[in-house]
Amino acid sequence: MMVNEYAALWSRCTPNVVDVRHLKLAPGECIRSYKLPSMMFFLNIRGSAHLHLNGTHSTLNGFLLMHGNKGHVLQIDNVQQEIECYLIYYKPSVKASLEGNGADLAFAFEPRNPLVLLDRMEQFLRVWQTKGEEAAHLLSVRAQYYAWTVEVLRQLQDWQERLAKPDIVEGAKVYIHQHFARSITLEEIAEALNYSVPHLSKQFKQRVGRSPIEYLIGVRIDKAQEWLTKSDATLQEVAAAVGYTDISYFTKSFKKHTGLTPGQFKAYVKNIDKRLDRHKNPIASPIVERDRSNYNLNNNENDYHLDRIEGENEEMLRLAAKSKLAMVMLGLTFILGACSGASSGTNGSQPAGTSEAVNKPTNGESGTTEQSAKWPRTYKDGTGKEVVIEKQPERVVTGHFAMMEYFFALGTPPIASPLSESILAKFATLKPYVGQAKVADIGQVRTPNLELMIELDPDLIVAFAGTHNDVFEDINKISTVVMMDNTEWDWKKTLREYAFLLGKEEVAETYITKLDGLMKEARDKLQVHKDKTATFLRPTGNGNTFYVLDDNSVSYMYDAQNGLGLTAPGEYRLEEEIVSLEGIVTLNPDVIFIVDYLDDIDTQLAELQKSNVWKSLKAVQGENVFPLDVSIDTGGPLAIQHATEQVLHFMSK
């Protein structure tokens, strides 16, 4: 049915609004086979689930506007993320105009301007819940209904016009808006529109001013800002809802487009003009209890593409609740009563996450031997707490396996770390250190083995703000805890901050000087290959798509001043997206580095060799495809050293 038919039908009836509701469904809850008692508008504003209306199936993933007829059967199930929606029940006074003639007013679409609809709906709900004289109240409700339907018609017409236009650019935009919440490639968009990739890219960039993938990222970041502003979803939930499977990619992309990390953005929004914070105190339906769950805003943004270590993927995606009963059974109060190290909650003027020696701030820079010997020292961590470190730490527990290489580089191997057994066995960067120290495996990143940590008796625990907020109270009873937030730091800044905690500032500067020298040496030697393009690909695991790491964990490879000065192959370096095998043809680099677990790379390459698309690449034909261990994806000092040595070795052949 066209929009003018909807307008004609609605204009001939006087509505009788039956109810206006604000509803939430938590994961696991559902609406089963609900027969609509009247006409109904349904506006979903957030969440992920399956929706069924009268035999039609669709996916709820963010904003969706729907209308159903009386007698239609509605079902919402498989709720993955909390659903929040609004419903308007109404009956037309002129029944023959709508129901009697069998007019089917059902539709469902993703509105282009959902916030306008949301504003109308919230105003409608406020008027509906307002008590007053019956006649005046009825008039106000009908006024809100007409304002609502006018806006619905406007957006319905916009949607139908977009669908009707056989326009390549508009078609690509519609496809992106419909599928942004999952991994899509440029090739997929072009195939859906029956155009070639080069033609689509050229037309899109000429008219929009940016590539389709850049537009896709913009849509995702816009949606992410809406989620962060209007919901209490965690960073991981928001990233997943806008199509990012990797939290570090999401964070870097978000900051590139907004200038802030997601956590900083959410904190900023909560403190500016309250009118922007529409959902801080949403109006709840009287029949639905308001969900008052609170989520911490300082989510750590330091996860990597290291998802094939047993147990790790589950850990990164699922926040398991660690029982505190075992802590009580161990008699923590008695055992740890004499332990020092509780973090002070006082706030100073220095920004969180910077080092500060007693009476002399260092801001992460190297200190003198005299300064390094000064204990106790105070450090303002990533949560803003001033943590007093009483003496030079010797027994350090790291809260994330990616921290380990920094402590090895500083000559103070941690005594324990999550997943250490798997990481030390698999990471080429850490294998040289395996025999130097025993690093106990304390289990998962977010739910470490607290009992084992007690037995190890550390004098410092280094954790990540956000990632370890839920276990902070427990680990803070074990020892002094520093919650790091290195989302805005490069490897040098991170190494210096860790060095301050250990009193190893001079060791850090020595390592930095050495690694800078190694990269300069490699940069000079690689100048002869300046005319060759190179890219770093991480297989996603499905056999025909890749992460392009060029602008992320290996960005130093392309730094002409401080890195290796390699030449990037093309636009994907800036787009931080998954690329299909056909997309690699568009890049067609001279050199390809496959980044994966070394045990798996031969199998990966053997499978790729079965593809004629793969064999058409210049790098493949020139036998310039080289393996690199997955550990370089961490972007830490040992990763950079190992990658630099390996790239120089391969490209010197």
N, C-alpha and C positions, 0 to 999 in steps of 0.2 A: 504494500500500500504506500502511495506517495504522500509527501508531507501535506499537500493541499487537501487530500482526502481526510487525513487526521484532523486538520484544522476545521474542515466543514462539519465533521461529525461532532467534534467537541464544542463548536460554536452553537450548535442547535440544542444543547442540553444544559440545564442548570444543575451543578453538582451538589451532591449531599455528601460531605466529607464525613466518613465514619470514624477514622482513627489516623493518627500520625504517630509513628513509633521510631525509636532509636534502639537498635538491637546490636548485640555483640555475641559472637560464637567463638569459644575458645577451641584450640586444637583438640580434636577428639569428639567435640559436640557436633550435632547435625540437626537438620530439619527434614523429617521423613514424610514424604507423600502428603504434603499439606495442600488441601483443596482450597483455592482462593474463594473467600466468601463474597467478594466483590471485585470490581476493577482495582488494580493496584499498580502504583509506581514503586520501583525498587531502585535505590541509588546506593551502590557499594562504594566505599571510599578507601578501604584498605583490606589487606588480607589475601590469602590464597586458598582456593577450594574448588570443588567441582559443583557446577550448577546445572540443574535439569528443570526445564519448564515445558510441561505438556509434550514430553518426548524429544525436545530439542536439548542437546547437551552443549555446554560451553564451559570455559575455564575462567574462574574468577581470579584475577591477579591485579589488584588495584582498582581503579575507577571503572565502573560499569553502570550504565543506565538501562533499565529494563521496564517494560510495561506488560502486564498480564491481564487476561480476561477473567471474569467470574467463572469458576469451575475449572480453570486450569490447575494442574497439579505442579506444585513447586517442591523441589528437593535440593538441599545443600548438604553435601557430605565431603569426606576426605579433606577436612579443614587442616591445612598445613601451618598456616599463620593466622592469627586471630582475625576473624571477619568483623568489620564494623560497617553497618549499613543503616539506611533510613527507609521507612515504608510509609506510603500514603494510601489508605483504603478509601474508596469513594464509590458512590452509586449515582448513575445519571438519572435525573428526574424524568427525562423523556426516554423511556426504555426502548421504544420502537426504533429510535434513531441509532442505537448502538447494539443492544443485545438481541432485540426481536428480529432484526434482519440478518443476524449471523455475522455481523461485522467483526473481523478479527483485528484487534488493535495491538496484538503482541509484537514486540520488537525488543532488541537488545543490541547495544553498541557501546563503544568506548568514546565518550564525548571529548571533543578537542579542548573545550574550556570547562573542565570539571569543577574548578573552584567557584565559578559563577553559580553553577547548580548547587554546590554545597552551601554557598551563602544563602541562596533562596530557601533551601531546605531547612537550614538552621533557623532562619527567620520564621518560616512556616511553623516549625515545631514550637518556637517560643510563643507565637500567637495562639496556637492550639492549646497550650498548657496554661495560658493566662485566664484567670477567672474574671468574669464580668457579667454585665446585663446580657441576657440571652440573645436578644435581637442584634445588639451591637456586636456581640461576639461572633454570631453567625455571619454577619456582614464582613467582619475582619477576616474570618477564615476563608470566605469565598474570594475576597480580594487577593489573599495570599495564593489561593488555588489558581486563579487566573494568571497572576504574575508567574507562577511556577510553570503552567502549561505553555505560556508564551515563550518562555526561555527553552523549554523542552522542544517546542516546534522549531525554534531558531537553530538549535544544535542538531536536531534531527535532519533538518534541511541541509545543513553544512555537511553532515555525515553522508547523506544520500548523494549530494553533489560530488563529494570526493570519490565515492564508489563509481559514479557514472562517468567520470572523466577518464578517457583513454589516454592519459598523460603520463609519460614515463617518470617525470620527477614527482608529480603528485602521487602516482602509484607507489613509488619507492617510499615516500613519506608515510603513506597509509600502512604499507607493509611494516615499516620500522616501528610505527606506533602500536601496531598490533602484536609484534613479536619481540619487542625490546627486552622482555623479561627472560629470554633464554639466549643461548649462544647462537648468533646468526652471522653469516659471512657475506661478503660482497657478492660472491658467486651465487649464493642462495637467493639473494634479492634479485639479481639479474635474471636468474633462471625463472623465478616466479613471474617476472614481467615479460619473459620471452625476448630479452635483449642481451647483447654481449656486454661483458664487464667494461671494456674500454668505452663503449658508447654510453652506457649508463653513467659511468664516472664523469665523462666529459660533459654530458648534458646537465647532470646534477650540479657539478662544480660551477659551471657557467651561470646557472640561474640562482643557485643558493649561496654560492661563495665558499663552499667547503665540500669535502667529499661525503659520500653517503655514510661511511663509517664514522667520520667526525660528527656528522649530524646525529647518528645513532648514539654516540657517546654523550652528545649534548642532551638528547632526550632522556637518557639514563640518569645523567647528573641532575637534570631538572626534576625528574621523578624522585630521585634520592633526597633532594632538598625538601620536597613536599613531605615525604615519609618522616624525615628527621624533624621537621617543624611540627607535624600534626599527629605524631604517634610516639609511643614509648618503645618502639621496636629497637632491638639491639643493632649494633653496627653490622654484625654478621647477617641478621635478618634483612636489613635494608639492602645490603650488597646482593644477597641472593634474589631479592624481589626485583632488582633492576638488571639481572642478568650477569652478575659477576660471581664466578665460582672461587675467585682468589681475592682475599681481603687486601693484600698489598697492592694489587693492580687497581682495585676499587679506590683505595686511599690516594694513590698517586694520581689517578685520573681525576678524582674529585678535587684534589688540591690544585692541579693544573688548571682546572676550569673555574674554580671559585677563589683560589688564593688561601683557602683554609682547609685543614683536615676536617673530616666529618665531625669528630668530637668538638673541635673548635667552633665549627659552624653551629652546632646545636647549642653549645653554651652561649654563643653570641646571640642567637635568636631569642633565647630565654631571657636575655637581659636588655634587649632593645624594646622599642615600642610594643606594648602589650597587645596592641591590635593585630600584630603579625602572628601572635601565638594563639590561633583560633581554638586549638584543641587542648590548651592547657587545662581548661575546665569545661569540657563539652557538656551540653545539656543532655541528660540521660532520660530515657523513657521511664515513667513511674513504675512500669512493670519489669524493668530490667535493672538489676543491681549494677552500679558502676564498678568497673574493674580498677582497682587502685594499686596495681602492681607497679613498682618502680624499677627502672633499669639504670645502671650506672652509665654515665655519658663518656667516661674515659676508656672506651674500649681500645685494647691494644690493636695496632694495625701492622703487625710484624709477622705475618704468616707467609709461607713460601709455597712454591709448586713442588712440595716434597711429600706427595700424597700416596706413595706406594710403599712406605714403610709400614709394616704390620701394626695396626692399632692407631696409627697417626691420623689417618683420614677421619676415623670415627671421633677422635679426640678434638680435631679442629672444628668439626661440624656440630658436635653435641656437647652441651654443657651438663655433665653429669653432676648430680648432687652428692657431695662427699659427706658421708655420715660422720657426725662428731662424737658419736657414742664411743668409738674406739679411743678417742682422746680422753674421754672421761674415765674409761676403764683403766687406762694406763696411769691414771692419777696425775694428770698434767699439772694441776695446781701445786702438788707436792714436789714433783720432779723438777718443774721449771720455776719454782718460786724464787730461787736465787738468781735466775738468769737475767742479765741486763739486755737492753736493746730495744725496748719499746719505743716506737717513734713518737716524737713530740708533735703535737698538733698545732703549734704556734705558727703563725704566718709572718713572713718577712716581706721586704720589698723586692727581693731578688726573684727573677722568674723561676718557675718550677723547672726542675730537671737540669740545674747547673750546679757545679761543684763549688764549695766554699770552705777553705781552711780556716781554722780559728784565727780571728783577727785579720785575715787576708784572703779575699776571694780570688779564685784562679780562673773561673769561667771556662774551665776545660782546657786551659793552656798549660804548658809544662811548667813545673815548679823547680826550685832549687833543691839541692840535697838537704839543706837545712830545713826548708819548708816541708819537704816530704817526711822528715823525721818527726814532725809535730803531730802528736796525738794527745787527746782526742781531736777529731775534726768533725765539722758539721756539713751535711749535704742536703740541699733542698731537692727532693725527688720529684718525679713526674706527677704526683698528686698534690704537690704544694707543701708537704710535710717536711719539717726540718729534722733530719735523722742524725743522731749523734753516734759516730763510730768511735768507740772507746780506745781501741788499739788496732795496730796494723793487722788486717785479717790474714789468716793462714789457712783456714778451713772454710772454703766458700762453696755454697750450693747455688747453682744457676737454675732459674725457673724455666728456661727454654733452651732447647738443644742448640739453637743458633747462637747463643751466647758463648758456647764452649770455646770456639776458635779464638775469640778475643782474649780469654783468660790463658789459653795455651800460648798465644803470642806474647803475653805479658809475663810469662814464666811462672804463673801461679795457676796450675791446672785445678779445675774445680774438683771437689771430692765427690760430687754427685750432680746429676742432671737428668731430666726426663729423657727417655728413649736412648740413653747413652750407649747401651749395648748394641742396638741396631745402627745408630749413627756412626759410632767408632768403627764398626765392622764394614760399613758400606761407603763412607765418605773418604775419597782419596785425599782430601785436604787434611784429615785427622789421623789417617793411618800411621804416619811417621811418629805420632805422639802416643800411640797405643801402649807401648812398652814403658813409657816414662812415668806414668801415674795410673792408679786405679780410680776410675770414675764410676761410682755406684749408680745403678739404674733405678730411679725413683718413680718409674711408671709414666703416666700420662702428663701432658703439659698442664691442663687445667685442673686435674685431680691428682696431684702427686701423692706418693705414699708417705703420709705424715709420720707413721710409726717408725719407718726406716730413717726419716730425717732426724727424728729425736735421737735414735741410736747413734747416728753419725756425729752428733754434737757440733754443728757448724758454728762459727763465730760471725758469719755474715750470710744472708740469703738475698740474692739479687733476682727480683721478679719483674714482670711487666705490668704497668698500670693498665687496667682494663682486663687483660687476660686473667690475672690472678686476684682480682678484687674479691671474688667470692671465697677465697681461701686465706685472705690476708689475716683475718683475726686469728686463725689457727697457726699459721706459720710465724706470726709475730710473737706467739707464745714460746716458740722454739728458739728464736735468735733475733738479732737485729735484722730488719728487713728494709731494703731500698727498692722502691717501685720506680723503674725506669720508664721513660717515654722518649724513645729515640726516633719517632716518626719523621722528624724534620732534620735529623742529623745524617751526615755522610759517614763513611767508615772511620775517617780520621777523628771527627768529633766524638763518635761513639767510643773509639779506643781510648781517647783522652779522658772521657768521663769514667770509664771503668778503671783506668789507671789511677785516677784520683782516689777512688774507693780503696784501692790496694796500696796506695803510696808508691806507685810505680811510674810516676810521671816521666822520669828520664828514660825508662825502658820504652815507653810509648813513643817518645820523640825519636829514639834510636831506630825503632822499627819503622816509623813513618818515613824517616830519611832514607832508610835502606830500600823500602818498597817504592818510594818516589824515584830513587835512582834506578831500580830495576825497570820500572815502566819507561823512564827516559831512554834507557839503553835499548829497550824493545822498540820504542817509538822511532828512534833513529834508524835502527836496522830495517824496520818495516816500511820506511819511506819509499823503497824501491817497488813496493806493491801498492802505492797510493792510487794507481789507476784501476785497481781491482776492488770490487764491492764484496762485502762479507756480511753474513747475517747469522744469528744464533737462534736455533729453533729447539723448543722443548716439546716433544710429542705429548699430546693430551691423554693418550692411552687408547683412543678409538681407532687408530691406524691411519687416519687421513686428515687430521687437523693438528695444528701446532700453536703453541704460544710463541710469539716473537719477543725475545728478551731484550732486543736492542736498546730500547729506551727505558729499561728497568734495571735489573740487577747487573747487567754488563754494560751500562751506559758509558763507563770509563773507557771502554774499548774504542769509542769514537771521539773522545776528548783530545783535540789536537794540541792542547797546552799541557795538560797534566796526565793524560791517559796514553793510549797506544796510537791514536790518530788514524784508526781504520776508516774506510769509507762505507757509509750505510747504503743499502740497495734501493731504498725508495720510501714511499709514504707510510708504509706499515710501521716504520720505526717510530713514528709519532702517534700511532693510533692505538697501541696497547691492546690489540684485539686478537682473538683466535683467528687463524688464517687456514683456509683449506689448502689441499695439495694444489688445486688450480690457482689459488692465490699466490703460491710460491712461484708459479710460472710468471705472474705479473711482476714479481720482484726480480726473478731470474738472476740471482747473484753469481759472482764468479767463485765465491768460496762459501760453503755452508758448514757450520759447526752444529752437530747434533748433541744436545745436552740431555743426558739421561743417566740412569744407573749403568755403569760400564758393562755389567753382566747382561743387560738387556739390549744394548745398542746393536750388536751383531744381528740379533733377531729382528730388530726394527728395520735395519738396512736391508736385510734379506727380503722382508715383506715389501719394502718400498721398491726394490729392484723388479718386482713383478709388474709395476705400473709403468706404462709407456709415458705417462705424464711426468713422472719422476725422472725417467731416463732421458727426457728431452731437455732437462735443465743444463745450463752451461757448466755448473759446478760438478754435476754428475758425469757429464761427458769428459770433462777435464780431469776427473779423478781428484777433485778438490773438496771432498766431503770428509770431515774429520770428527772423531768422537771427543766429547769433553764430559767429565764426570759431573753428575747432578749437583754435587756439593758447591760448584761455582755459583749456583743460583742464590746462595745466601748473601752474596755481596759483601762479605766480611773480609778482613785483612788476609787470612789464609786462602780464602777463595780467590781473591784478586791476585795474590802471588802465584798460586797454582795455575790459574787461567792465563796469566801473562806468560809464564814459562811454557805452557803447552801451546798457546797460539803462536809464539815465536818459533817454537820447535817445528810445528806443522807448516807454517808459511815460509819457513826457510828452506824447505825441501825443494 
